[in-house]
């Protein structure tokens, strides 16, 4: 069972397409993923994100045997809490949930670096991440959401991500909650614009 939640915050770190250097791949290419790290710089709005994640964790814990779900990790950087959301580029057979195969976007792997290292993995709808940018239409707070490239997302942008949560078995009857990136929408770039000389 999956639970989908919307989370917003400042972009702290990115690991997004395209893959243009082999050095960007982990030792295990099946572990290659696109990811965003979000922080709220201790703002109260971001605390609601943390509470939402904690509530989802509690939901899964309540529906699994007592003590089976691994504790939720609370990450901090410079004293500020953060959340990392990611999605693998490929699904291995052991993790196959029956999603149909789709062609990997040439933008993700323009030189075939990733696909040359992966021989048995499948790129499915479950591995897809959508990217958008919110644009103001007029002065009456009307917006349109346009598709954009992942490279449009920069550290300092305010974004909203859609993430799905699921619990997966690990070993010895234990489970871990995973947070999977589904979509990213740029909401505000003004912080970055103001800080740029």
N, C-alpha and C positions, 0 to 999 in steps of 0.2 A: 504494500500500500504506500502511496506517495501523498505528501502534503505539500502544497505550493504556497509560498509566502513572498510578498514584495518587501524588499529592504532598500533603504536609501542611505547615502553617506558620501563622504569625500573619498576620492580615489587615493589610496596610499601607495599601492604598487600595482603593476600590470605585468601580465605574461600572456600576451595576445598575438594572434596571427598578424602578418604572415611569418612563416618559418623560412628564413633566408640563410641561416648558418647552421651547420651540423652541431656546432657547440651549444646550441639552444636545446638540444635533445638530451633527456636523461639517459643514463646507462641502459635502462630498460625502455626502449622506444614505445612500448605499449602503455607506459605510464605518462607519456607526453600529454599535456593538457593545456587548455587556455584558462586563465584565472584572473580574478580581480581581488584585491584586498581593500576593504572599506573600513574607514574609521569615522568617528563622529567628533573627535577631539574633545571628548567628555561632554558633548552637548546632550541635553535631555532627550531630543528627538532620536538620537542614535541609541539611547538606552532602551527605547521601546523596541528597537530591532533586537537587542540582546534578550529582552524579555520574551519576544516572540519565538526566538530560537530555543530558549529555555523551555517554553511551553510546549513546543513541538517535541523536544526531547522527553519531557515528562509524559506526553501522550504515548510515545512509542514505549517508554519504560513501563507504563501502566498496562500495555497490551502484550508484554513479553513476560516470561517467568521472572520472578523477583531476583534482582541483581544481575540479570543477563546482559543488560545494555551497559556498555562502557560509559563511565562518567563523561560529562560534557567538559571539554577543555575551554578555559577562559584565557584568550591570548591578549597580550599587551605589548605595545611598542612605545617607548618614551613615556610610559605611564598612562597611555590611552588605550582603551580596548579596541580591538579590530576583529573583523570577520573576513575569512577568505572563502571565496566561492569559486568553484572550478568545474570543468567538464572535460573528460578525456576525449581525445580525437578518435580513438578506436575502442571498440568493445571486443573483449576476448570471449571465446566460446563459453567459458565457465560463468561469465556474467551475462550471457545472452538472455534478454527478456522478450525476444520475439519481435522486436521492431524491424520494419523492412529496411533493407540496404538502400543507401542513396550514394550518389557520386560525391566525393569530397570536393568542396569548392576549390577551383584552381587558385583562388586568391590565398587560401590557407597555406598551400604547399606549392608555390609557383615553380620551384626547381625540382620537385619530386624527392626532396631530401627525406621527408618523413615516410612517404609511401615506399621508398626503396628499402627502408629498414623494417617494415612491417609486412609479414608474409601471410599471416593467418587471421589477423584481426579484421573486424568488419566496421565500416563507418555507417552508422544508422541514423534514423531520425532522433534517437535518444542522445546522439553526440552533437547535435546541431545547437548552435547558439546564435540568436538573432540580435542584431545591433541597430539601434535607432537614435535619432537626435530630435529633441523637442524644439520646434521653431515657432516663434510668435507670429501670428498672422497680422495682427493689428494692435492698436492700443487698448482694446477691450478684453485683454487677457484670453484671446482665442488662440489655440495652438494647433499645430499639425505635427504629426510624428513621421519623420522621413527615415528610410533606411540609411545607414551610414557604414563606413568601413571601421573595423576595430582600431585602426591607427588614429582615428579621430579622438579617441579617448586618451586623456592625459592625466598625469598625477595632479591633483588639485581640483579636478572637475567634480561637480556634484552629480551623482548618477542614481538611478533606481534600477535595481536588478530584480529579476524574477528567479527565484530559486526553488527547486523541489527537494524535499527531504525524504529519505527512505532509510530503513534499518536493514543491514545486510549481515549475514552470519560471518564470523571470523573463524574461531576454533574453540573446541571444548564447550560448545553450547553458548558461546558469547556472541554478542552483536555490537555493531558500531553504527552510529547515525552518520549518514553522508549528506552533504549539502551540494546539490548539483546545479550549476549555472545553466539557466534556460534563455534569458535575454538580458540585455543591458540597454538602458535609455539615458542619454546625456540630458540632464535637466538644466544645468547652469554651468557656464564656463567663465563667469565674471570674476571669480576669485583668481583664476589663473591669468586672466587678461589684466587685472589690476596690478598683479605682482610682477608682470613682465615689463621690463624697462623699455 
